[in-house]
Amino acid sequence: MRLFRRWIRRFVWFAAAVSLLVLLLGSFALTPADRARLEAFTRAVDRWQINPDFREVQRQYVKLGVSAMQARLYGIRAEKVVMAFRSLPGLPRYLALSPTSASHYRDFSEGEFSAYLHLAGEQGIADGVAMLENLVKNGEPTDDEIRAFLGSFKLPYSISTDAGAVASVRAVLSDTNPRRPFTVRGPIPALVPRTSDLRQLDDQLRVADPELWRTKQVSDFLAGIWAQGYGRIYQTGIIWLLRIQRISQVLLVLLIAGIILFYLRHRSRAFARRAGGDTIASCPDPNPPPGR
């Protein structure tokens, strides 16, 4: 029986040590600064779902997406972590790696301008231009027609069709005037001059090349729709990562407290046993042998 108890104690200590190691790994997967980067992205995704200005969504997606890609998991770049995850077998089709996945994360890791160009290059500009032209071919579209237009984008998550989304479409129509033919109807990355300030780029193009600027607005609009839909996917993964870290931190504190209490209890029992033995040894024999 004593041997059995000894093995039970050893197993408990072994399980505690393994749990401690696992929880330590989970608790310190991200630094506070990297956690803040990811939390900022997840909060933005929630904002994008209600009354989105799609072109503003695109700008925030680029800025916060680049910041999130600077985060590291155990010192490993986010680019490599995401690529490794999306390489796992059995993932849904929209999560599995595509031919452009590697370049997408690499460009977002390099900075905002490279991220913007990559996102712009992923948009079907010719189709987007044609869709806007078709939307206004019979005159000013109704709100229901705009909602149907937004509903035609098939992404893993549905696109917002609330009042803000409708207003965003009307703003694009007002700025680009699709009733007038577009002269630039293809991808814009090769046509956009390099700059370190994307806001400034928009102002510069509006003066220097109005036709390219018109097409850029369509590209930014489409990228914002893409970002609202696919941002939810990245948000889900980030939330689970942050949740695992937080749970690990709470359980780590509880485990350490439990180990300390268990150790103190064990020590107090051992001390009590030793103290009891010393007391018995020091008590006089109530029935001493008769003297000679």
Backbone torsions as a table, in degrees:
resi	resn	phi	psi	omega
1	MET	NA	-42.0	179.3
2	ARG	-63.1	-40.4	178.9
3	LEU	-63.7	-39.9	179.2
4	PHE	-62.3	-44.2	178.8
5	ARG	-63.3	-36.3	179.1
6	ARG	-63.9	-41.8	179.2
7	TRP	-68.3	-35.3	176.7
8	ILE	-62.1	-44.6	179.4
9	ARG	-62.6	-41.7	179.0
10	ARG	-63.0	-40.7	179.6
11	PHE	-64.8	-41.6	179.5
12	VAL	-61.7	-44.1	179.3
13	TRP	-66.1	-37.5	178.0
14	PHE	-65.1	-44.9	179.0
15	ALA	-63.0	-38.6	178.9
16	ALA	-65.3	-39.9	-179.8
17	ALA	-66.0	-42.9	178.4
18	VAL	-64.6	-45.0	178.7
19	SER	-61.4	-39.7	178.7
20	LEU	-61.8	-42.6	179.6
21	LEU	-64.2	-45.7	-179.5
22	VAL	-62.4	-44.0	-178.9
23	LEU	-69.2	-33.4	175.1
24	LEU	-63.5	-42.9	178.4
25	LEU	-62.3	-43.2	179.5
26	GLY	-68.1	-35.8	-175.4
27	SER	-72.0	-31.7	-174.8
28	PHE	-113.2	26.8	178.2
29	ALA	-65.0	-35.2	-178.0
30	LEU	-125.7	144.2	171.7
31	THR	-77.0	160.2	177.1
32	PRO	-56.0	-37.7	-179.6
33	ALA	-66.8	-42.0	179.3
34	ASP	-68.9	-36.8	176.8
35	ARG	-61.9	-40.1	179.2
36	ALA	-63.5	-38.4	177.8
37	ARG	-60.1	-45.5	-177.3
38	LEU	-71.3	-37.4	177.9
39	GLU	-64.1	-37.9	178.5
40	ALA	-61.7	-39.1	179.2
41	PHE	-66.5	-45.2	-177.9
42	THR	-64.6	-37.8	177.7
43	ARG	-65.3	-38.8	179.5
44	ALA	-64.3	-40.0	179.7
45	VAL	-59.7	-39.8	176.9
46	ASP	-62.5	-40.7	179.6
47	ARG	-63.9	-35.6	-175.6
48	TRP	-67.6	-16.9	-176.0
49	GLN	-82.1	-12.3	-175.9
50	ILE	-121.9	121.6	179.4
51	ASN	46.9	56.3	-176.8
52	PRO	-76.9	139.7	164.0
53	ASP	-96.0	104.6	-167.6
54	PHE	-60.2	-35.0	178.6
55	ARG	-69.2	-34.6	175.5
56	GLU	-70.7	-35.7	175.3
57	VAL	-58.3	-43.1	178.0
58	GLN	-58.8	-44.1	-179.0
59	ARG	-64.2	-43.0	179.6
60	GLN	-68.6	-37.0	179.7
61	TYR	-61.4	-42.8	179.1
62	VAL	-63.9	-49.7	-176.3
63	LYS	-64.0	-50.9	-176.3
64	LEU	-76.6	-30.0	176.4
65	GLY	-65.6	-41.7	177.1
66	VAL	-63.7	-43.3	178.7
67	SER	-61.9	-42.9	179.8
68	ALA	-63.9	-34.7	-179.7
69	MET	-72.2	-10.5	175.0
70	GLN	-81.8	-12.6	179.4
71	ALA	-68.0	155.8	179.7
72	ARG	-131.1	143.2	176.4
73	LEU	-108.7	111.7	-173.2
74	TYR	55.4	33.6	179.9
75	GLY	83.2	-0.5	-179.9
76	ILE	-92.4	133.6	-178.0
77	ARG	-59.5	142.2	-179.5
78	ALA	-57.3	-34.9	178.8
79	GLU	-54.3	-47.0	-178.4
80	LYS	-71.8	-36.0	-180.0
81	VAL	-64.5	-46.3	-178.7
82	VAL	-65.7	-41.9	179.0
83	MET	-62.7	-40.4	179.6
84	ALA	-64.9	-42.0	179.6
85	PHE	-63.6	-45.5	-176.6
86	ARG	-73.3	-7.1	176.0
87	SER	-87.5	-8.8	-178.1
88	LEU	-64.0	140.3	178.6
89	PRO	-72.5	152.6	174.3
90	GLY	86.1	4.4	179.3
91	LEU	-74.5	153.5	173.9
92	PRO	-57.1	156.6	-174.9
93	ARG	-57.6	-38.8	-176.7
94	TYR	-73.3	-12.3	176.7
95	LEU	-98.3	-20.5	-177.8
96	ALA	-66.7	155.8	-179.5
97	LEU	-61.3	142.9	173.8
98	SER	-116.1	169.1	-179.3
99	PRO	-60.0	-22.6	-177.2
100	THR	-101.5	2.4	-175.3
101	SER	-60.5	-48.0	-176.4
102	ALA	-60.6	-45.8	-179.5
103	SER	-68.8	-31.9	178.4
104	HIS	-59.9	-52.8	-177.2
105	TYR	-71.6	-32.4	177.0
106	ARG	-64.5	-45.3	-179.2
107	ASP	-66.0	-37.3	177.6
108	PHE	-71.1	-22.4	176.9
109	SER	-78.8	-22.5	-174.7
110	GLU	-84.5	-27.5	179.7
111	GLY	150.5	173.7	-172.0
112	GLU	-67.7	-39.4	-177.3
113	PHE	-67.7	-44.7	178.4
114	SER	-65.1	-35.5	177.7
115	ALA	-65.7	-42.6	179.9
116	TYR	-62.2	-46.4	-179.4
117	LEU	-61.9	-40.2	-179.9
118	HIS	-65.3	-45.1	-179.5
119	LEU	-62.8	-40.7	177.9
120	ALA	-63.3	-37.1	-179.0
121	GLY	-70.3	-17.4	-179.5
122	GLU	-86.6	-8.0	-176.4
123	GLN	-87.9	141.8	176.5
124	GLY	-83.4	82.2	-172.5
125	ILE	-62.6	-45.1	-178.5
126	ALA	-58.6	-43.8	178.7
127	ASP	-67.7	-40.4	179.9
128	GLY	-63.5	-42.5	177.6
129	VAL	-61.6	-45.0	-179.8
130	ALA	-63.1	-37.7	179.4
131	MET	-64.9	-40.8	178.5
132	LEU	-68.4	-40.3	177.8
133	GLU	-62.0	-40.5	-180.0
134	ASN	-68.4	-31.4	-178.5
135	LEU	-65.0	-30.8	-175.9
136	VAL	-107.4	8.5	-173.6
137	LYS	-65.4	-26.4	179.2
138	ASN	-104.6	19.7	-179.4
139	GLY	104.9	-166.4	-178.6
140	GLU	-61.6	123.6	-177.9
141	PRO	-73.1	151.4	174.6
142	THR	-79.9	167.7	177.4
143	ASP	-61.3	-38.5	179.5
144	ASP	-65.1	-37.6	177.8
145	GLU	-66.3	-37.5	178.1
146	ILE	-67.9	-39.6	178.2
147	ARG	-64.0	-39.2	176.9
148	ALA	-65.0	-38.1	176.9
149	PHE	-60.9	-46.8	178.9
150	LEU	-66.2	-36.1	179.3
151	GLY	-69.0	-13.7	-179.4
152	SER	-77.6	-11.8	177.0
153	PHE	-80.8	116.1	-175.5
154	LYS	-97.9	99.1	178.7
155	LEU	-122.1	165.1	-179.1
156	PRO	-56.2	-29.9	174.9
157	TYR	-118.9	143.8	-177.5
158	SER	-68.0	148.7	-178.9
159	ILE	-87.6	143.1	-179.5
160	SER	-62.6	138.7	176.8
161	THR	-127.5	25.9	-178.7
162	ASP	-77.7	-174.0	-174.6
163	ALA	-60.8	-39.3	179.3
164	GLY	-65.2	-39.0	178.4
165	ALA	-65.0	-42.5	178.1
166	VAL	-62.2	-42.5	178.7
167	ALA	-63.4	-35.1	178.8
168	SER	-64.1	-41.6	177.5
169	VAL	-64.2	-43.4	-179.7
170	ARG	-62.7	-36.4	178.5
171	ALA	-64.8	-39.7	177.4
172	VAL	-65.2	-42.9	179.0
173	LEU	-62.4	-40.0	179.9
174	SER	-66.2	-41.4	-177.2
175	ASP	-73.4	-34.6	-172.7
176	THR	-100.8	-21.4	179.8
177	ASN	48.8	71.3	-177.1
178	PRO	-63.5	-10.3	176.0
179	ARG	-66.9	-23.8	175.7
180	ARG	-93.1	128.0	-174.4
181	PRO	-56.3	140.4	174.4
182	PHE	-79.8	133.4	176.0
183	THR	-90.3	-22.8	174.7
184	VAL	-108.4	113.1	-172.6
185	ARG	-125.5	17.9	-178.7
186	GLY	-130.1	-173.1	-179.5
187	PRO	-56.5	143.9	-174.9
188	ILE	-103.3	-11.3	-174.1
189	PRO	-53.6	-40.6	-177.8
190	ALA	-72.8	-16.0	-176.3
191	LEU	-97.3	-14.2	-174.5
192	VAL	-86.6	128.0	177.7
193	PRO	-70.3	147.3	-178.0
194	ARG	-71.4	139.1	178.5
195	THR	-154.7	160.5	177.4
196	SER	-98.2	-2.3	-177.7
197	ASP	-130.5	104.5	-176.3
198	LEU	-67.9	-31.8	176.7
199	ARG	-64.5	-41.5	179.6
200	GLN	-66.6	-34.9	178.7
201	LEU	-58.7	-42.4	-179.4
202	ASP	-60.9	-44.7	-179.9
203	ASP	-66.4	-40.3	-179.1
204	GLN	-64.4	-45.6	-178.3
205	LEU	-65.9	-34.2	-178.7
206	ARG	-61.3	-31.1	179.2
207	VAL	-89.5	-46.2	-172.3
208	ALA	-77.4	-36.7	-175.2
209	ASP	-147.4	80.2	-175.7
210	PRO	-57.9	-34.1	-179.0
211	GLU	-70.1	-41.3	175.6
212	LEU	-65.1	-37.7	178.7
213	TRP	-61.4	-41.3	178.7
214	ARG	-58.9	-47.7	-178.8
215	THR	-67.5	-34.3	177.2
216	LYS	-61.4	-37.1	178.8
217	GLN	-63.8	-39.1	176.2
218	VAL	-64.3	-43.7	179.3
219	SER	-61.1	-45.2	-179.6
220	ASP	-65.3	-37.9	178.3
221	PHE	-62.6	-48.3	179.7
222	LEU	-63.5	-39.2	179.4
223	ALA	-65.2	-34.3	177.3
224	GLY	-66.7	-39.1	175.9
225	ILE	-63.3	-44.8	177.8
226	TRP	-59.0	-43.5	-176.9
227	ALA	-66.6	-38.9	178.9
228	GLN	-63.1	-42.4	-178.6
229	GLY	-72.3	-51.9	-176.3
230	TYR	-79.1	-20.3	176.4
231	GLY	-60.5	-32.1	179.1
232	ARG	-64.1	-35.0	179.7
233	ILE	-65.6	-48.8	178.9
234	TYR	-65.1	-36.0	178.9
235	GLN	-60.4	-43.4	-179.5
236	THR	-59.2	-46.1	178.9
237	GLY	-63.1	-41.8	-179.4
238	ILE	-65.9	-42.2	-179.5
239	ILE	-60.2	-42.0	178.9
240	TRP	-65.5	-39.0	178.0
241	LEU	-63.4	-46.7	179.5
242	LEU	-65.0	-36.9	180.0
243	ARG	-67.1	-42.0	178.5
244	ILE	-61.7	-41.9	179.3
245	GLN	-63.7	-44.2	-178.3
246	ARG	-65.4	-43.0	178.3
247	ILE	-62.8	-41.6	178.7
248	SER	-60.6	-40.2	-179.7
249	GLN	-65.0	-42.7	179.0
250	VAL	-65.3	-47.2	-179.3
251	LEU	-65.2	-32.8	178.7
252	LEU	-63.1	-44.3	178.6
253	VAL	-62.4	-44.0	179.8
254	LEU	-65.0	-39.9	-179.7
255	LEU	-65.7	-44.7	179.0
256	ILE	-62.2	-41.9	177.7
257	ALA	-62.7	-41.1	178.5
258	GLY	-64.2	-40.9	178.8
259	ILE	-63.9	-42.5	180.0
260	ILE	-63.7	-44.9	179.3
261	LEU	-63.7	-41.8	179.0
262	PHE	-62.9	-41.9	-179.4
263	TYR	-66.0	-44.7	-179.6
264	LEU	-64.3	-39.0	178.3
265	ARG	-65.3	-42.4	178.7
266	HIS	-62.7	-42.4	179.8
267	ARG	-65.8	-39.9	-179.7
268	SER	-65.9	-37.6	177.1
269	ARG	-66.1	-42.1	179.0
270	ALA	-63.5	-40.7	178.9
271	PHE	-64.3	-40.4	179.6
272	ALA	-64.4	-40.1	179.1
273	ARG	-64.1	-43.5	179.4
274	ARG	-65.3	-41.0	179.8
275	ALA	-64.8	-39.4	177.8
276	GLY	-64.4	-39.6	178.5
277	GLY	-65.2	-41.0	179.7
278	ASP	-65.8	-36.6	-179.7
279	THR	-65.3	-43.3	179.5
280	ILE	-64.3	-40.0	-177.8
281	ALA	-67.9	-30.1	-175.1
282	SER	-89.4	-11.1	-179.1
283	CYS	-74.3	138.9	177.4
284	PRO	-68.8	148.7	178.3
285	ASP	-68.6	120.5	-179.2
286	PRO	-65.4	-17.6	-179.4
287	ASN	-127.5	71.4	-178.5
288	PRO	-67.6	152.9	179.0
289	PRO	-65.9	148.6	180.0
290	PRO	-62.6	140.2	178.6
291	GLY	-70.1	157.5	-179.1
292	ARG	-88.5	NA	NA
